[in-house]
């Protein structure tokens, strides 16, 4: 018998229920504080608000999709605070996060069984290269009174070499000259990006998309009055395939102001679309663009690792957002949040190996959409009605779609600026 290495295969949970059990988070319509009363040596009985319960459910779904503690750490930190009452037990959240790290961190690594004879043979394809890091130099406005540490970081970063791409070279060749009376000081910061994760096959992406569409609307996904937006840095606004952040908001202007206040730069909106069930739409856009997704290693101003960035052509981002916002306007979900039967049938008929199947699903004409009487007979002609007449003359050209605003994964950073959550 050929000896083999010991095999231990660990996997990331595949359902919210399994994740709840793993993290020991209560389910159901009512959740009480998970903090421990040290004096009475028992669990706190304070009831968590309904709004926070909805956020908990939404964040658990996000953690499930990320399949990594490292990627989900900021979400899990927020989750740990949400399951604690505001009055007495917020201080126990870091300890809960630490316990989750011990549980989830090992699940990021899968040990593969190997024959003993193969142990000394290493295939170059099995050796993972360190993630590639790309850098964008961006001008920030830093308030010296409030961001002294950020300013020091800026000076240190600018002293390092910056890739000599034309865009970045031009950025540094014209340093800003702030007004004497200005309270803010302009500095250049380096935003570093790396791959969000290993690439997925077309089939894997499509199956994730299918599951996301089939899943009933969560309470957090039911609100309809919002936007999906996509924005980039001012320095990359003219690039055809810039780094683009896609998110949602209920008020895009307010959201952009918050991003500027938090991260120090002026977001440049590429496109924004009104969206029903905008939280759901954002998830679909993010999932479809999974292989173009990037993670910021750490914002030089707020220190947060923003993970809803994409390195993608602006036209691709815009068209994906437009497609899913248009689809959602067709009311594919009923009042209970369940996918309508006709859409279920269409979904089941799709070829999961076809990279273009979602365009067919969202915009294609199916048999049940058209009556025989509506089909054109051979020889029939077609003309615009007065109401449908195109407004473009022969000399007009369509505007560049990059002129419009939008955000992450290119769906409006979910919760337009005025929203309650960050996308």
C-alpha positions as a Markdown table, in Angstrom:
| # | Residue | x | y | z |
|---|---|---|---|---|
| 1 | Unk | 0.0 | 0.0 | 0.0 |
| 2 | Unk | 1.4 | 3.4 | -1.0 |
| 3 | Unk | 1.6 | 5.7 | 2.0 |
| 4 | Unk | -0.2 | 9.0 | 1.7 |
| 5 | Unk | -0.1 | 12.3 | 3.5 |
| 6 | Unk | -2.8 | 12.9 | 6.1 |
| 7 | Unk | -5.8 | 14.6 | 4.5 |
| 8 | Unk | -7.8 | 17.4 | 6.1 |
| 9 | Unk | -10.2 | 19.2 | 3.8 |
| 10 | Unk | -12.0 | 22.2 | 5.2 |
| 11 | Unk | -14.6 | 24.2 | 3.3 |
| 12 | Unk | -16.2 | 27.6 | 3.6 |
| 13 | Unk | -19.9 | 27.3 | 4.6 |
| 14 | Unk | -22.3 | 27.3 | 1.7 |
| 15 | Unk | -25.5 | 28.6 | 3.4 |
| 16 | Unk | -26.3 | 31.4 | 5.7 |
| 17 | Unk | -27.8 | 28.9 | 8.2 |
| 18 | Unk | -24.5 | 27.0 | 8.3 |
| 19 | Unk | -22.6 | 30.3 | 8.7 |
| 20 | Unk | -24.9 | 31.3 | 11.6 |
| 21 | Unk | -24.2 | 28.0 | 13.3 |
| 22 | Unk | -20.5 | 28.3 | 12.8 |
| 23 | Unk | -20.4 | 31.9 | 14.3 |
| 24 | Unk | -23.1 | 31.1 | 16.9 |
| 25 | Unk | -25.3 | 33.9 | 15.8 |
| 26 | Unk | -29.0 | 33.6 | 16.5 |
| 27 | Unk | -31.5 | 33.2 | 13.7 |
| 28 | Unk | -35.2 | 34.0 | 13.5 |
| 29 | Unk | -37.2 | 37.2 | 13.6 |
| 30 | Unk | -35.9 | 38.3 | 17.0 |
| 31 | Unk | -32.3 | 38.4 | 18.2 |
| 32 | Unk | -31.1 | 39.3 | 21.6 |
| 33 | Unk | -27.7 | 40.7 | 22.5 |
| 34 | Unk | -24.9 | 38.1 | 22.3 |
| 35 | Unk | -22.9 | 39.8 | 25.1 |
| 36 | Unk | -22.3 | 38.1 | 28.4 |
| 37 | Unk | -23.2 | 39.8 | 31.7 |
| 38 | Unk | -20.1 | 39.3 | 33.8 |
| 39 | Unk | -21.9 | 40.1 | 37.1 |
| 40 | Unk | -24.8 | 37.7 | 36.6 |
| 41 | Unk | -22.7 | 35.2 | 34.5 |
| 42 | Unk | -25.3 | 34.9 | 31.9 |
| 43 | Unk | -26.2 | 36.2 | 28.4 |
| 44 | Unk | -27.7 | 39.6 | 28.1 |
| 45 | Unk | -31.3 | 39.7 | 27.2 |
| 46 | Unk | -31.5 | 43.1 | 25.5 |
| 47 | Unk | -33.4 | 42.8 | 22.2 |
| 48 | Unk | -31.6 | 43.9 | 19.0 |
| 49 | Unk | -33.5 | 46.3 | 16.8 |
| 50 | Unk | -35.3 | 45.1 | 13.7 |
| 51 | Unk | -33.1 | 47.4 | 11.5 |
| 52 | Unk | -29.9 | 45.8 | 12.9 |
| 53 | Unk | -31.4 | 42.3 | 12.4 |
| 54 | Unk | -31.9 | 43.1 | 8.7 |
| 55 | Unk | -28.3 | 44.4 | 8.5 |
| 56 | Unk | -27.0 | 41.2 | 10.2 |
| 57 | Unk | -28.8 | 39.1 | 7.6 |
| 58 | Unk | -27.4 | 41.1 | 4.7 |
| 59 | Unk | -23.9 | 41.1 | 6.1 |
| 60 | Unk | -24.0 | 37.3 | 6.6 |
| 61 | Unk | -24.8 | 36.9 | 2.9 |
| 62 | Unk | -21.8 | 39.2 | 2.0 |
| 63 | Unk | -19.5 | 37.1 | 4.2 |
| 64 | Unk | -20.8 | 33.9 | 2.5 |
| 65 | Unk | -20.0 | 35.3 | -0.9 |
| 66 | Unk | -16.5 | 36.4 | 0.0 |
| 67 | Unk | -15.4 | 33.0 | 1.1 |
| 68 | Unk | -12.5 | 34.4 | 3.1 |
| 69 | Unk | -11.9 | 35.8 | 6.6 |
| 70 | Unk | -9.3 | 38.2 | 5.3 |
| 71 | Unk | -11.6 | 39.7 | 2.7 |
| 72 | Unk | -14.6 | 39.7 | 5.1 |
| 73 | Unk | -12.8 | 41.0 | 8.2 |
| 74 | Unk | -14.2 | 44.5 | 8.1 |
| 75 | Unk | -17.7 | 43.1 | 7.5 |
| 76 | Unk | -17.3 | 40.6 | 10.4 |
| 77 | Unk | -16.1 | 43.4 | 12.6 |
| 78 | Unk | -19.3 | 45.4 | 11.9 |
| 79 | Unk | -21.3 | 42.2 | 12.4 |
| 80 | Unk | -19.7 | 41.6 | 15.8 |
| 81 | Unk | -20.8 | 45.0 | 17.0 |
| 82 | Unk | -24.4 | 44.6 | 15.6 |
| 83 | Unk | -25.1 | 41.5 | 17.6 |
| 84 | Unk | -24.1 | 43.4 | 20.8 |
| 85 | Unk | -26.5 | 45.8 | 22.6 |
| 86 | Unk | -25.5 | 49.5 | 22.3 |
| 87 | Unk | -25.9 | 50.1 | 26.0 |
| 88 | Unk | -23.6 | 47.6 | 27.7 |
| 89 | Unk | -21.7 | 45.1 | 25.5 |
| 90 | Unk | -20.1 | 46.9 | 22.5 |
| 91 | Unk | -16.8 | 46.4 | 24.2 |
| 92 | Unk | -17.2 | 42.6 | 23.7 |
| 93 | Unk | -17.3 | 42.8 | 19.9 |
| 94 | Unk | -13.5 | 42.7 | 19.4 |
| 95 | Unk | -13.3 | 39.5 | 21.4 |
| 96 | Unk | -16.1 | 37.9 | 19.4 |
| 97 | Unk | -14.3 | 38.9 | 16.1 |
| 98 | Unk | -11.1 | 37.3 | 17.4 |
| 99 | Unk | -13.0 | 34.0 | 18.1 |
| 100 | Unk | -14.4 | 34.1 | 14.6 |
| 101 | Unk | -11.0 | 34.6 | 13.1 |
| 102 | Unk | -9.9 | 31.3 | 14.8 |
| 103 | Unk | -12.9 | 29.6 | 13.3 |
| 104 | Unk | -12.9 | 31.0 | 9.8 |
| 105 | Unk | -9.2 | 31.6 | 9.0 |
| 106 | Unk | -8.4 | 27.9 | 8.6 |
| 107 | Unk | -11.2 | 27.6 | 6.1 |
| 108 | Unk | -9.3 | 29.7 | 3.6 |
| 109 | Unk | -6.8 | 26.8 | 3.1 |
| 110 | Unk | -7.7 | 23.5 | 1.6 |
| 111 | Unk | -5.2 | 20.6 | 2.1 |
| 112 | Unk | -5.1 | 18.3 | -0.9 |
| 113 | Unk | -4.3 | 14.7 | -0.5 |
| 114 | Unk | -1.1 | 13.6 | -2.3 |
| 115 | Unk | 0.6 | 10.3 | -2.9 |
| 116 | Unk | 3.9 | 9.9 | -1.0 |
| 117 | Unk | 5.8 | 9.4 | -4.3 |
| 118 | Unk | 4.5 | 12.8 | -5.4 |
| 119 | Unk | 5.6 | 14.7 | -2.3 |
| 120 | Unk | 9.0 | 15.6 | -3.7 |
| 121 | Unk | 7.7 | 16.5 | -7.1 |
| 122 | Unk | 6.4 | 20.1 | -7.3 |
| 123 | Unk | 4.6 | 21.2 | -10.4 |
| 124 | Unk | 5.3 | 24.9 | -11.2 |
| 125 | Unk | 1.6 | 25.3 | -11.9 |
| 126 | Unk | 0.9 | 24.5 | -8.3 |
| 127 | Unk | 3.1 | 27.3 | -7.0 |
| 128 | Unk | 1.0 | 30.4 | -6.5 |
| 129 | Unk | 2.7 | 33.7 | -7.3 |
| 130 | Unk | 2.2 | 36.5 | -4.8 |
| 131 | Unk | -0.8 | 38.7 | -5.9 |
| 132 | Unk | 0.2 | 41.4 | -8.3 |
| 133 | Unk | -0.2 | 44.9 | -7.0 |
| 134 | Unk | -1.1 | 47.9 | -9.2 |
| 135 | Unk | -0.8 | 51.5 | -8.1 |
| 136 | Unk | -2.7 | 54.7 | -8.9 |
| 137 | Unk | -1.5 | 58.1 | -7.7 |
| 138 | Unk | -4.4 | 60.3 | -6.6 |
| 139 | Unk | -4.5 | 63.8 | -5.3 |
| 140 | Unk | -6.0 | 64.1 | -1.8 |
| 141 | Unk | -7.0 | 67.1 | 0.2 |
| 142 | Unk | -5.8 | 66.5 | 3.7 |
| 143 | Unk | -6.8 | 68.6 | 6.7 |
| 144 | Unk | -3.5 | 69.0 | 8.7 |
| 145 | Unk | -5.4 | 69.3 | 12.0 |
| 146 | Unk | -7.3 | 66.1 | 11.6 |
| 147 | Unk | -5.1 | 64.0 | 9.5 |
| 148 | Unk | -1.5 | 64.5 | 10.6 |
| 149 | Unk | -0.7 | 60.8 | 10.4 |
| 150 | Unk | -2.2 | 60.6 | 6.9 |
| 151 | Unk | -0.1 | 63.5 | 5.8 |
| 152 | Unk | 3.1 | 61.8 | 7.0 |
| 153 | Unk | 2.1 | 58.7 | 5.1 |
| 154 | Unk | 1.6 | 60.8 | 2.0 |
| 155 | Unk | 5.2 | 62.2 | 2.2 |
| 156 | Unk | 6.6 | 58.7 | 2.8 |
| 157 | Unk | 4.7 | 57.2 | -0.1 |
| 158 | Unk | 5.5 | 60.0 | -2.6 |
| 159 | Unk | 9.2 | 59.5 | -1.9 |
| 160 | Unk | 8.8 | 55.9 | -3.4 |
| 161 | Unk | 9.1 | 55.3 | -7.1 |
| 162 | Unk | 5.8 | 55.4 | -9.0 |
| 163 | Unk | 5.3 | 53.3 | -12.2 |
| 164 | Unk | 6.1 | 55.5 | -15.2 |
| 165 | Unk | 2.8 | 55.3 | -17.0 |
| 166 | Unk | 1.9 | 58.5 | -18.9 |
| 167 | Unk | -1.1 | 59.1 | -16.7 |
| 168 | Unk | 0.8 | 58.8 | -13.5 |
| 169 | Unk | 3.8 | 60.8 | -14.7 |
| 170 | Unk | 1.6 | 63.7 | -15.7 |
| 171 | Unk | 0.0 | 63.6 | -12.2 |
| 172 | Unk | 3.3 | 64.1 | -10.5 |
| 173 | Unk | 4.7 | 66.6 | -13.0 |
| 174 | Unk | 2.2 | 69.3 | -11.9 |
| 175 | Unk | 2.1 | 69.4 | -8.1 |
| 176 | Unk | -0.8 | 71.2 | -6.6 |
| 177 | Unk | -0.5 | 74.7 | -5.3 |
| 178 | Unk | -3.1 | 75.2 | -2.6 |
| 179 | Unk | -4.3 | 78.7 | -1.7 |
| 180 | Unk | -2.7 | 80.3 | 1.2 |
| 181 | Unk | -6.0 | 80.6 | 3.1 |
| 182 | Unk | -7.0 | 77.0 | 2.4 |
| 183 | Unk | -7.4 | 74.8 | 5.4 |
| 184 | Unk | -6.7 | 71.7 | 3.4 |
| 185 | Unk | -3.3 | 70.6 | 2.0 |
| 186 | Unk | -3.2 | 68.8 | -1.3 |
| 187 | Unk | -0.9 | 65.7 | -1.4 |
| 188 | Unk | -0.6 | 62.7 | -3.7 |
| 189 | Unk | -1.4 | 59.3 | -2.2 |
| 190 | Unk | -0.8 | 55.9 | -3.8 |
| 191 | Unk | -3.8 | 53.6 | -4.0 |
| 192 | Unk | -2.7 | 50.0 | -4.3 |
| 193 | Unk | -4.9 | 47.3 | -5.7 |
| 194 | Unk | -4.6 | 43.5 | -5.9 |
| 195 | Unk | -6.8 | 40.7 | -7.3 |
| 196 | Unk | -10.0 | 40.1 | -5.3 |
| 197 | Unk | -9.3 | 36.4 | -5.5 |
| 198 | Unk | -8.6 | 33.5 | -7.8 |
| 199 | Unk | -10.5 | 33.8 | -11.1 |
| 200 | Unk | -13.7 | 31.9 | -11.6 |
| 201 | Unk | -14.6 | 29.9 | -14.7 |
| 202 | Unk | -17.6 | 31.2 | -16.8 |
| 203 | Unk | -19.7 | 28.3 | -15.4 |
| 204 | Unk | -18.8 | 29.1 | -11.8 |
| 205 | Unk | -19.8 | 32.8 | -12.3 |
| 206 | Unk | -23.0 | 31.8 | -14.0 |
| 207 | Unk | -24.0 | 29.3 | -11.3 |
| 208 | Unk | -23.4 | 32.0 | -8.6 |
| 209 | Unk | -25.5 | 34.4 | -10.7 |
| 210 | Unk | -28.3 | 31.8 | -11.0 |
| 211 | Unk | -28.3 | 31.1 | -7.3 |
| 212 | Unk | -28.4 | 34.8 | -6.5 |
| 213 | Unk | -31.4 | 35.4 | -8.8 |
| 214 | Unk | -33.3 | 32.4 | -7.5 |
| 215 | Unk | -32.8 | 33.4 | -3.9 |
| 216 | Unk | -35.8 | 35.3 | -2.6 |
| 217 | Unk | -35.3 | 39.0 | -1.8 |
| 218 | Unk | -33.9 | 39.6 | 1.6 |
| 219 | Unk | -35.5 | 42.3 | 3.7 |
| 220 | Unk | -32.5 | 44.5 | 3.0 |
| 221 | Unk | -33.0 | 44.0 | -0.7 |
| 222 | Unk | -36.7 | 45.0 | -0.8 |
| 223 | Unk | -36.3 | 48.8 | -0.8 |
| 224 | Unk | -36.8 | 50.2 | -4.3 |
| 225 | Unk | -36.0 | 53.9 | -4.3 |
| 226 | Unk | -32.3 | 54.0 | -5.0 |
| 227 | Unk | -29.5 | 54.2 | -7.5 |
| 228 | Unk | -26.6 | 52.1 | -8.7 |
| 229 | Unk | -23.5 | 54.2 | -9.5 |
| 230 | Unk | -20.0 | 53.8 | -10.7 |
| 231 | Unk | -17.2 | 56.3 | -10.1 |
| 232 | Unk | -13.4 | 56.5 | -10.6 |
| 233 | Unk | -10.5 | 58.7 | -9.5 |
| 234 | Unk | -10.2 | 62.1 | -11.2 |
| 235 | Unk | -6.8 | 61.1 | -12.5 |
| 236 | Unk | -8.2 | 58.0 | -14.4 |
| 237 | Unk | -11.6 | 59.5 | -15.5 |
| 238 | Unk | -10.3 | 59.7 | -19.2 |
| 239 | Unk | -8.9 | 56.2 | -19.2 |
| 240 | Unk | -11.0 | 53.6 | -21.2 |
| 241 | Unk | -10.6 | 51.0 | -18.5 |
| 242 | Unk | -10.0 | 52.7 | -15.2 |
| 243 | Unk | -10.4 | 51.4 | -11.7 |
| 244 | Unk | -14.1 | 51.8 | -11.0 |
| 245 | Unk | -16.0 | 51.5 | -7.8 |
| 246 | Unk | -19.6 | 50.2 | -8.1 |
| 247 | Unk | -22.1 | 50.7 | -5.4 |
| 248 | Unk | -25.6 | 51.8 | -4.5 |
| 249 | Unk | -27.1 | 54.7 | -2.7 |
| 250 | Unk | -30.4 | 56.5 | -2.1 |
| 251 | Unk | -28.8 | 59.8 | -2.7 |
| 252 | Unk | -25.7 | 59.7 | -4.9 |
| 253 | Unk | -24.6 | 63.3 | -4.3 |
| 254 | Unk | -24.6 | 62.8 | -0.6 |
| 255 | Unk | -22.8 | 59.5 | -1.0 |
| 256 | Unk | -20.1 | 61.1 | -3.1 |
| 257 | Unk | -19.6 | 63.8 | -0.5 |
| 258 | Unk | -19.2 | 61.1 | 2.2 |
| 259 | Unk | -16.6 | 59.3 | 0.1 |
| 260 | Unk | -14.7 | 62.6 | -0.4 |
| 261 | Unk | -14.8 | 63.3 | 3.4 |
| 262 | Unk | -13.8 | 59.8 | 4.3 |
| 263 | Unk | -11.1 | 59.1 | 1.6 |
| 264 | Unk | -9.9 | 62.6 | 0.7 |
| 265 | Unk | -10.3 | 62.6 | -3.0 |
| 266 | Unk | -13.1 | 63.9 | -5.4 |
| 267 | Unk | -15.0 | 60.9 | -6.8 |
| 268 | Unk | -15.6 | 61.3 | -10.5 |
| 269 | Unk | -18.9 | 59.6 | -11.4 |
| 270 | Unk | -19.0 | 57.7 | -14.7 |
| 271 | Unk | -22.6 | 56.6 | -14.6 |
| 272 | Unk | -25.6 | 56.3 | -12.3 |
| 273 | Unk | -29.0 | 54.6 | -12.9 |
| 274 | Unk | -32.2 | 54.5 | -10.9 |
| 275 | Unk | -32.7 | 51.1 | -9.6 |
| 276 | Unk | -35.5 | 49.1 | -7.9 |
| 277 | Unk | -34.2 | 46.6 | -5.3 |
| 278 | Unk | -30.8 | 48.3 | -5.8 |
| 279 | Unk | -29.1 | 46.2 | -3.1 |
| 280 | Unk | -29.9 | 43.1 | -5.1 |
| 281 | Unk | -28.9 | 44.7 | -8.4 |
| 282 | Unk | -25.5 | 45.7 | -7.0 |
| 283 | Unk | -24.9 | 42.1 | -6.0 |
| 284 | Unk | -25.7 | 40.8 | -9.5 |
| 285 | Unk | -23.4 | 43.4 | -11.1 |
| 286 | Unk | -20.6 | 42.5 | -8.7 |
| 287 | Unk | -21.0 | 38.8 | -9.3 |
| 288 | Unk | -21.0 | 39.1 | -13.1 |
| 289 | Unk | -17.8 | 41.2 | -13.0 |
| 290 | Unk | -16.2 | 38.8 | -10.5 |
| 291 | Unk | -13.0 | 38.3 | -12.5 |
| 292 | Unk | -12.4 | 42.0 | -12.9 |
| 293 | Unk | -12.9 | 42.7 | -9.3 |
| 294 | Unk | -10.0 | 44.2 | -7.3 |
| 295 | Unk | -9.3 | 44.8 | -3.6 |
| 296 | Unk | -7.7 | 48.0 | -2.4 |
| 297 | Unk | -4.9 | 47.0 | 0.0 |
| 298 | Unk | -5.8 | 49.8 | 2.3 |
| 299 | Unk | -7.0 | 53.3 | 1.6 |
| 300 | Unk | -4.2 | 55.7 | 2.4 |
| 301 | Unk | -6.6 | 58.1 | 4.2 |
| 302 | Unk | -9.3 | 56.0 | 6.0 |
| 303 | Unk | -7.2 | 52.8 | 6.2 |
| 304 | Unk | -10.1 | 50.7 | 5.1 |
| 305 | Unk | -9.6 | 47.9 | 2.5 |
| 306 | Unk | -12.3 | 48.8 | 0.0 |
| 307 | Unk | -13.2 | 45.7 | -2.0 |
| 308 | Unk | -15.8 | 46.9 | -4.5 |
| 309 | Unk | -13.4 | 48.1 | -7.1 |
| 310 | Unk | -13.2 | 46.8 | -10.6 |
| 311 | Unk | -10.6 | 47.1 | -13.4 |
| 312 | Unk | -12.9 | 47.1 | -16.3 |
| 313 | Unk | -13.8 | 49.1 | -19.4 |
| 314 | Unk | -16.2 | 51.8 | -18.5 |
| 315 | Unk | -18.6 | 50.7 | -21.3 |
| 316 | Unk | -18.7 | 47.2 | -19.9 |
| 317 | Unk | -19.5 | 48.5 | -16.4 |
| 318 | Unk | -22.1 | 50.9 | -17.7 |
| 319 | Unk | -23.9 | 48.3 | -19.9 |
| 320 | Unk | -23.9 | 45.7 | -17.1 |
| 321 | Unk | -25.5 | 48.2 | -14.7 |
| 322 | Unk | -28.0 | 49.3 | -17.3 |
| 323 | Unk | -28.9 | 45.7 | -18.1 |
| 324 | Unk | -29.7 | 44.7 | -14.5 |
| 325 | Unk | -31.5 | 47.9 | -13.5 |
| 326 | Unk | -33.7 | 47.5 | -16.6 |
| 327 | Unk | -34.4 | 43.9 | -15.8 |
| 328 | Unk | -35.4 | 44.8 | -12.3 |
| 329 | Unk | -37.9 | 47.3 | -13.6 |
| 330 | Unk | -39.8 | 44.4 | -15.2 |
| 331 | Unk | -40.8 | 43.4 | -11.6 |
| 332 | Unk | -39.3 | 39.8 | -11.7 |
| 333 | Unk | -40.1 | 39.3 | -8.0 |
| 334 | Unk | -43.5 | 39.2 | -6.5 |
| 335 | Unk | -44.8 | 41.0 | -3.4 |
| 336 | Unk | -43.4 | 38.2 | -1.2 |
| 337 | Unk | -39.9 | 38.6 | -2.8 |
| 338 | Unk | -40.1 | 35.3 | -4.7 |
| 339 | Unk | -38.9 | 35.1 | -8.3 |
| 340 | Unk | -41.9 | 35.0 | -10.8 |
| 341 | Unk | -42.6 | 31.6 | -12.4 |
| 342 | Unk | -41.8 | 32.9 | -16.0 |
| 343 | Unk | -38.4 | 34.1 | -14.9 |
| 344 | Unk | -37.7 | 30.8 | -13.2 |
| 345 | Unk | -38.5 | 29.0 | -16.4 |
| 346 | Unk | -36.2 | 31.2 | -18.4 |
| 347 | Unk | -33.4 | 30.8 | -15.8 |
| 348 | Unk | -33.6 | 27.0 | -16.0 |
| 349 | Unk | -33.3 | 27.1 | -19.8 |
| 350 | Unk | -30.0 | 29.0 | -19.8 |
| 351 | Unk | -26.7 | 27.4 | -20.8 |
| 352 | Unk | -24.4 | 27.9 | -17.9 |
| 353 | Unk | -21.3 | 27.6 | -20.1 |
| 354 | Unk | -22.4 | 30.6 | -22.3 |
| 355 | Unk | -20.8 | 33.9 | -21.3 |
| 356 | Unk | -23.6 | 35.8 | -23.0 |
| 357 | Unk | -26.5 | 34.0 | -21.4 |
| 358 | Unk | -27.4 | 36.9 | -19.1 |
| 359 | Unk | -27.9 | 39.3 | -21.9 |
| 360 | Unk | -30.4 | 36.8 | -23.4 |
| 361 | Unk | -32.0 | 36.3 | -20.0 |
| 362 | Unk | -32.4 | 40.0 | -19.2 |
| 363 | Unk | -33.2 | 41.5 | -22.6 |
| 364 | Unk | -34.1 | 38.6 | -25.0 |
| 365 | Unk | -37.6 | 37.9 | -26.4 |
| 366 | Unk | -39.0 | 34.6 | -25.3 |
| 367 | Unk | -41.9 | 32.7 | -26.8 |
| 368 | Unk | -44.4 | 33.7 | -24.1 |
| 369 | Unk | -43.6 | 37.4 | -24.7 |
| 370 | Unk | -44.9 | 37.5 | -28.3 |
| 371 | Unk | -48.2 | 36.5 | -29.8 |
| 372 | Unk | -48.3 | 35.1 | -33.3 |
| 373 | Unk | -50.5 | 38.0 | -34.3 |
| 374 | Unk | -47.7 | 40.5 | -33.3 |
| 375 | Unk | -45.1 | 38.9 | -35.5 |
| 376 | Unk | -44.3 | 40.7 | -38.8 |
| 377 | Unk | -45.4 | 39.0 | -41.9 |
| 378 | Unk | -42.9 | 38.9 | -44.8 |
| 379 | Unk | -43.2 | 42.1 | -46.7 |
| 380 | Unk | -44.5 | 44.1 | -43.8 |
| 381 | Unk | -42.8 | 47.5 | -43.3 |
| 382 | Unk | -42.0 | 49.3 | -40.1 |
| 383 | Unk | -41.9 | 53.0 | -39.3 |
| 384 | Unk | -41.4 | 55.1 | -36.2 |
| 385 | Unk | -44.5 | 56.6 | -34.6 |
| 386 | Unk | -44.5 | 60.3 | -33.9 |
| 387 | Unk | -43.9 | 59.5 | -30.2 |
| 388 | Unk | -41.1 | 57.0 | -30.9 |
| 389 | Unk | -39.3 | 59.1 | -33.5 |
| 390 | Unk | -35.6 | 59.2 | -32.6 |
| 391 | Unk | -34.4 | 62.6 | -31.4 |
| 392 | Unk | -31.0 | 62.2 | -33.1 |
| 393 | Unk | -30.4 | 63.7 | -36.5 |
| 394 | Unk | -28.1 | 62.2 | -38.9 |
| 395 | Unk | -25.3 | 64.5 | -37.8 |
| 396 | Unk | -25.8 | 63.7 | -34.1 |
| 397 | Unk | -23.8 | 61.1 | -32.3 |
| 398 | Unk | -24.5 | 59.3 | -29.1 |
| 399 | Unk | -22.8 | 60.8 | -26.1 |
| 400 | Unk | -19.9 | 58.9 | -24.6 |
| 401 | Unk | -21.4 | 56.7 | -21.8 |
| 402 | Unk | -18.5 | 57.6 | -19.6 |
| 403 | Unk | -20.1 | 61.0 | -19.1 |
| 404 | Unk | -22.7 | 59.5 | -16.9 |
| 405 | Unk | -22.2 | 58.5 | -13.3 |
| 406 | Unk | -22.1 | 55.1 | -11.7 |
| 407 | Unk | -20.4 | 53.0 | -9.0 |
| 408 | Unk | -18.8 | 49.6 | -7.7 |
| 409 | Unk | -18.9 | 46.4 | -9.2 |
| 410 | Unk | -20.6 | 49.0 | -11.1 |
| 411 | Unk | -23.9 | 48.9 | -9.6 |
| 412 | Unk | -24.5 | 52.0 | -7.7 |
| 413 | Unk | -22.6 | 51.7 | -4.6 |
| 414 | Unk | -25.7 | 50.3 | -3.2 |
| 415 | Unk | -27.2 | 52.8 | -1.1 |
| 416 | Unk | -26.8 | 56.1 | -2.8 |
| 417 | Unk | -25.0 | 58.5 | -0.6 |
| 418 | Unk | -28.0 | 58.9 | 1.7 |
| 419 | Unk | -28.2 | 55.1 | 2.2 |
| 420 | Unk | -27.8 | 53.5 | 5.6 |
| 421 | Unk | -25.0 | 51.1 | 4.5 |
| 422 | Unk | -21.8 | 51.4 | 2.5 |
| 423 | Unk | -21.5 | 49.7 | -0.7 |
